[in-house]
Amino acid sequence: MTANKAGFTLLFQEQNKEVGRKLGLATLAMFSLPLISFFLAMEIFAHKEDPTMWAGGISILMVNLVIAAYVISAFSEPDDDLNDRVKSDRNDEAGPRVGAFKQRTD
């Protein structure tokens, strides 16, 4: 029980509030959008031969859109650790710099 409480208190810390808000919004969208789209599609495709197939397909599409939006928003966040590593002059803080962050000495 204490591990569960610790997880929620981590989301309410100042540096994690934006992530918690984003996770809550994605969870709400993942729950509500497929249900709403299913019943809306059932009404729209009622004249088709199998409206549940069409409504299920629309619901699956909505789930995939929510997942894609969450992944895109997660990858568009700035990486604080990366920015700290680029600004620091020491190489041993988070490991040696490699790739685009490596400083040439020639």
C-alpha positions as CSV (number, residue, x, y, z in Angstrom):
1,M,0.0,0.0,0.0
2,T,2.9,2.4,0.7
3,A,4.4,2.0,-2.8
4,N,1.0,2.9,-4.3
5,K,0.8,6.1,-2.2
6,A,4.4,7.0,-3.0
7,G,3.6,6.8,-6.8
8,F,0.8,9.2,-6.5
9,T,2.8,11.6,-4.3
10,L,5.5,11.7,-6.9
11,L,3.0,12.9,-9.5
12,F,2.0,15.8,-7.3
13,Q,5.5,17.1,-6.9
14,E,6.1,20.4,-8.6
15,Q,8.5,19.1,-11.2
16,N,6.1,16.3,-12.1
17,K,2.8,18.2,-12.2
18,E,2.8,18.7,-16.0
19,V,3.5,15.0,-16.6
20,G,0.8,14.0,-14.1
21,R,-1.7,16.3,-15.8
22,K,-0.8,14.9,-19.2
23,L,-1.1,11.3,-17.9
24,G,-4.5,12.1,-16.4
25,L,-5.8,13.7,-19.6
26,A,-4.6,10.8,-21.7
27,T,-6.2,8.3,-19.3
28,L,-9.5,10.2,-19.4
29,A,-9.3,10.3,-23.2
30,M,-8.4,6.6,-23.4
31,F,-11.5,5.8,-21.4
32,S,-14.1,8.2,-22.8
33,L,-13.3,8.7,-26.5
34,P,-13.6,5.1,-27.6
35,L,-16.9,4.7,-25.8
36,I,-18.3,7.9,-27.1
37,S,-17.1,7.1,-30.7
38,F,-18.5,3.6,-30.4
39,F,-22.1,4.7,-29.6
40,L,-21.9,7.6,-32.0
41,A,-20.8,5.3,-34.8
42,M,-23.6,2.8,-33.9
43,E,-26.1,5.6,-34.6
44,I,-24.3,6.8,-37.8
45,F,-23.9,3.3,-39.2
46,A,-27.2,1.9,-38.1
47,H,-28.4,1.4,-41.7
48,K,-25.3,-0.7,-42.6
49,E,-25.4,-4.5,-42.5
50,D,-23.2,-4.9,-39.4
51,P,-23.0,-1.6,-37.5
52,T,-21.0,-3.1,-34.6
53,M,-18.1,-3.9,-36.9
54,W,-18.0,-0.3,-38.1
55,A,-18.4,1.1,-34.6
56,G,-15.6,-1.2,-33.3
57,G,-13.3,-0.1,-36.0
58,I,-13.9,3.6,-35.2
59,S,-13.3,2.9,-31.5
60,I,-10.0,1.2,-32.3
61,L,-9.0,4.1,-34.5
62,M,-9.7,6.5,-31.6
63,V,-7.6,4.4,-29.2
64,N,-4.7,4.5,-31.7
65,L,-5.1,8.3,-32.1
66,V,-5.0,8.8,-28.3
67,I,-1.9,6.6,-28.0
68,A,-0.2,8.4,-30.9
69,A,-1.0,11.8,-29.4
70,Y,0.4,10.8,-26.0
71,V,3.6,9.4,-27.5
72,I,4.1,12.5,-29.6
73,S,3.5,14.8,-26.6
74,A,5.9,12.7,-24.5
75,F,8.7,12.9,-27.1
76,S,8.2,16.6,-27.6
77,E,9.1,17.4,-24.0
78,P,12.5,18.9,-23.4
79,D,15.0,16.6,-21.9
80,D,16.3,18.3,-18.8
81,D,19.2,15.8,-18.3
82,L,20.4,16.4,-21.8
83,N,20.3,20.2,-21.4
84,D,22.2,19.9,-18.2
85,R,24.9,17.7,-19.8
86,V,25.4,20.1,-22.8
87,K,25.7,23.1,-20.5
88,S,28.2,21.5,-18.1
89,D,31.9,21.6,-18.9
90,R,32.8,18.4,-17.1
91,N,32.7,15.1,-19.1
92,D,32.4,12.8,-16.1
93,E,29.1,14.1,-14.7
94,A,26.8,11.8,-16.7
95,G,29.3,9.9,-18.7
96,P,31.5,11.0,-21.6
97,R,29.9,13.1,-24.4
98,V,29.3,11.2,-27.6
99,G,27.9,11.9,-31.0
100,A,26.6,15.4,-31.6
101,F,27.5,16.5,-28.0
102,K,31.2,15.5,-28.3
103,Q,33.7,18.3,-28.3
104,R,36.4,18.0,-30.9
105,T,39.9,18.8,-29.8
106,D,41.7,18.9,-33.1
